[in-house]
């Protein structure tokens, strides 16, 4: 019975002649739901990284030394983020998975309008640089903008996970016959990966269709300015709830950075004497911030 079960799994994988690659578990979940509604989930294998490509060192990620350097950087700054969760989606495992994709499988990489996806896209194409099969790249946010008028919703998404599922289903259908990227485009992406991965700056931003490496402190002045704005309306000695600040940054700034990174910058600004805090630093809704 065990042998028959194993064979059924192998047969199921053989039926899946198309690989979808994404850069977040939330995005992968949305994609699987959409494919199920379209009745083609059994034909497509969905792969996903579980990384924060918009931050952290990128140098040498194809080898163990580069991977461990990146892992240590995150552990030192975000010890409670659960960096070891979902190990099958982490860098080392995903690199191996991508290298083992059979040459007869079609590959489509899905990305959005943010530095995380755009960095991941370039990294993935660098891993797949020696593959001979066509590779398709679908920018789900760009695709949405082209059909937005047909939906009565006011969306300004930056990532695939921010799209309603009925919208994603339509995007999947209208992009089925998209042409693969050219050899020249693949080479350009690989060159861009080499550029962004060989830098001392640990943060990346996506602006005007370009990836830029910037210092970790890139958003600090804007964070301080936002807290000052909130202080005008606070009667709690000017202290502002940290959760309110984080929620505003995530909800209104249209950035695609993690809440852990924003909190990390809070504590850097506190250590530099630029911010004061009171409360319990266990969770962001339990402590308050004030510009020093």
C-alpha positions in Angstrom: 0.0 0.0 0.0 2.8 2.4 0.8 4.4 1.8 -2.6 1.1 2.6 -4.4 0.7 5.8 -2.4 4.3 6.9 -3.3 3.6 6.2 -7.0 0.4 8.3 -6.9 2.3 11.3 -5.6 4.9 10.8 -8.4 2.2 10.6 -11.0 0.5 13.7 -9.6 3.8 15.6 -10.0 4.2 14.3 -13.5 0.8 15.8 -14.4 1.9 19.2 -13.2 3.7 20.5 -16.3 3.8 24.1 -15.2 5.7 25.7 -12.3 4.5 29.0 -10.7 7.2 30.7 -8.6 6.2 33.4 -6.0 8.0 35.2 -3.2 5.7 34.9 -0.2 3.6 32.3 1.5 0.6 34.6 1.5 1.0 35.1 -2.3 1.3 31.3 -2.7 -1.9 30.7 -0.7 -3.8 33.2 -2.8 -2.5 31.7 -6.0 -3.5 28.1 -5.0 -7.0 29.3 -4.1 -7.4 31.0 -7.5 -6.1 28.0 -9.4 -8.5 25.8 -7.5 -11.4 28.0 -8.5 -10.2 27.9 -12.1 -10.1 24.1 -12.0 -6.4 23.8 -12.9 -4.7 23.4 -9.5 -3.8 19.8 -10.3 -1.8 21.0 -13.4 0.4 23.6 -11.7 2.9 23.3 -9.0 3.2 26.4 -6.8 6.6 27.1 -5.3 7.3 30.0 -3.0 10.2 31.6 -1.1 9.7 32.6 2.5 12.1 35.4 2.6 12.3 39.2 3.0 14.3 40.1 -0.1 13.8 43.8 0.5 16.2 43.7 3.4 19.4 42.0 4.5 22.7 41.0 2.9 22.5 39.4 -0.6 26.1 38.7 -1.4 27.0 35.1 -2.1 23.5 33.7 -1.5 24.2 30.8 -3.9 26.6 29.3 -1.3 26.5 28.4 2.3 28.7 31.2 3.5 26.4 33.9 2.0 23.3 32.1 3.3 24.6 31.9 6.8 25.7 35.6 6.8 22.2 36.6 5.8 20.6 34.3 8.4 22.8 35.8 11.2 21.9 39.3 10.1 18.2 38.6 10.5 18.6 36.7 13.8 20.5 39.6 15.3 17.8 42.1 14.4 14.6 40.1 14.5 15.2 37.2 17.0 11.4 36.7 17.4 10.5 36.6 13.7 10.6 32.8 13.4 13.3 32.8 10.7 13.5 28.9 10.8 9.8 28.4 10.2 8.7 26.7 6.9 12.2 25.4 6.2 11.2 24.0 2.8 10.6 27.5 1.6 13.9 29.0 2.8 16.8 29.9 0.6 18.9 26.7 0.7 15.9 24.4 0.1 14.4 26.6 -2.6 17.6 27.0 -4.5 17.9 23.2 -4.7 14.2 22.9 -5.6 14.6 25.3 -8.5 17.8 23.6 -9.8 15.9 20.3 -9.9 13.0 21.5 -12.0 12.9 19.3 -15.1 13.7 21.0 -18.4 10.3 20.1 -19.8 8.4 22.1 -17.2 7.1 25.6 -18.1 8.2 28.2 -15.6 6.2 31.4 -14.7 7.5 33.8 -12.1 4.9 36.0 -10.5 6.0 39.4 -9.0 4.5 42.7 -7.8 5.3 46.3 -7.7 7.6 46.3 -4.7 11.3 45.9 -3.8 10.8 42.4 -2.2 9.4 40.8 -5.3 11.6 42.6 -7.7 14.7 41.6 -5.8 13.5 38.0 -5.6 12.8 37.9 -9.3 16.4 38.8 -10.1 17.7 36.3 -7.6 15.5 33.5 -9.0 16.6 34.3 -12.6 20.2 34.1 -11.5 19.6 30.6 -10.1 17.8 29.6 -13.4 20.5 31.3 -15.6 21.6 28.0 -17.2 18.1 26.7 -17.8 17.1 26.3 -21.5 13.3 26.3 -21.2 11.4 29.5 -21.7 10.7 31.5 -18.5 7.6 33.8 -18.2 7.4 36.8 -15.9 4.0 38.1 -14.9 3.8 41.4 -13.0 0.4 40.9 -11.3 0.1 44.5 -10.2 0.8 45.8 -13.8 -1.7 43.3 -15.1 -4.3 44.5 -12.6 -3.9 48.1 -13.7 -4.7 47.2 -17.3 -8.0 45.7 -16.2 -8.8 47.8 -13.2 -11.6 49.7 -14.9 -13.7 46.5 -15.2 -13.8 46.1 -11.3 -15.8 48.5 -9.1 -13.1 48.5 -6.4 -10.6 51.2 -5.6 -7.4 49.3 -5.2 -3.8 50.5 -5.2 -2.0 47.1 -4.7 1.7 46.6 -4.6 1.7 42.8 -4.2 -0.3 39.8 -5.5 -1.6 39.0 -2.1 -3.4 42.4 -2.0 -5.6 41.5 -5.0 -9.1 40.0 -4.5 -9.2 36.4 -5.6 -11.7 37.1 -8.4 -9.2 39.7 -9.8 -6.3 37.2 -9.6 -8.4 34.6 -11.4 -9.0 37.0 -14.3 -5.3 37.9 -14.4 -4.3 34.2 -14.6 -6.7 33.8 -17.5 -5.6 36.9 -19.5 -1.9 36.2 -19.1 -2.0 32.5 -20.1 -0.5 33.3 -23.6 2.1 35.9 -22.4 5.4 35.5 -24.3 8.5 34.4 -22.3 11.1 37.0 -21.6 13.9 37.2 -24.1 17.5 36.1 -23.7 18.5 39.8 -23.5 15.9 40.4 -20.8 17.1 37.4 -18.8 20.7 38.6 -19.1 19.7 42.1 -18.0 18.0 40.7 -14.9 21.1 38.7 -14.1 23.3 41.7 -14.4 21.0 43.7 -12.1 21.2 40.9 -9.6 25.0 41.1 -9.6 24.8 44.8 -9.0 22.3 44.8 -6.1 23.8 41.8 -4.4 27.3 43.3 -4.3 26.6 46.2 -2.0 27.1 47.2 1.7 23.6 48.7 1.9 21.1 46.4 3.5 17.8 47.8 2.3 16.3 48.0 -1.1 13.6 50.3 -2.5 11.6 50.1 -5.8 11.0 53.5 -7.4 10.2 54.4 -11.0 10.8 50.9 -12.2 14.3 50.7 -10.7 15.8 48.8 -7.7 18.0 50.9 -5.5 20.2 49.9 -2.6 19.9 52.3 0.4 21.1 52.3 4.0 19.0 50.7 6.8 18.3 54.3 8.0 16.6 55.3 4.7 13.1 55.7 6.3 14.2 57.0 9.7 13.5 60.7 9.1 10.1 59.9 7.7 9.3 57.8 10.8 10.4 60.6 13.1 8.3 63.1 11.1 5.2 60.8 11.3 5.5 60.4 15.0 5.8 64.2 15.4 2.6 64.6 13.5 0.8 62.2 15.8 2.2 63.9 18.9 0.2 67.0 18.1 -3.0 65.2 18.8 -1.9 63.1 21.8 -2.7 64.1 25.4 -0.6 61.3 26.8 2.4 63.6 27.4 3.0 63.5 23.6 3.6 59.7 23.5 2.2 57.8 20.5 1.2 54.2 20.4 3.8 52.2 18.4 1.1 50.1 16.8 -0.5 53.2 15.4 2.7 54.3 13.8 3.4 50.9 12.3 -0.2 50.5 11.0 0.0 53.9 9.3 3.3 53.1 7.6 2.1 49.8 6.3 -1.4 51.0 5.4 -0.7 54.5 3.9 2.9 54.6 2.8 2.4 51.8 0.2 5.7 50.2 1.2 6.3 46.5 1.2 8.5 46.1 4.2 7.9 44.0 7.3 6.6 45.2 10.6 9.6 43.6 12.2 11.9 45.9 10.2 9.9 49.0 11.2 10.1 48.0 14.9 13.8 47.4 14.5 14.2 51.0 13.3 12.3 52.2 16.3 14.8 50.6 18.6 17.7 51.9 16.6 16.3 55.4 16.9 15.8 54.8 20.7 19.4 53.6 21.1 20.6 56.7 19.2 18.6 59.0 21.5 16.3 60.2 18.8 13.2 58.5 20.2 11.9 58.0 23.7 9.6 55.2 24.8 7.5 54.0 27.7 5.4 51.0 28.2 6.1 47.2 27.7 8.3 46.4 24.7 6.8 43.0 24.4 4.3 44.0 21.6 3.9 47.1 19.6 0.4 47.9 21.0 1.9 47.9 24.6 4.5 50.7 24.2 4.5 54.3 23.2 7.0 56.5 21.3 8.0 60.2 21.4 10.5 62.2 19.5 13.3 63.2 21.9 
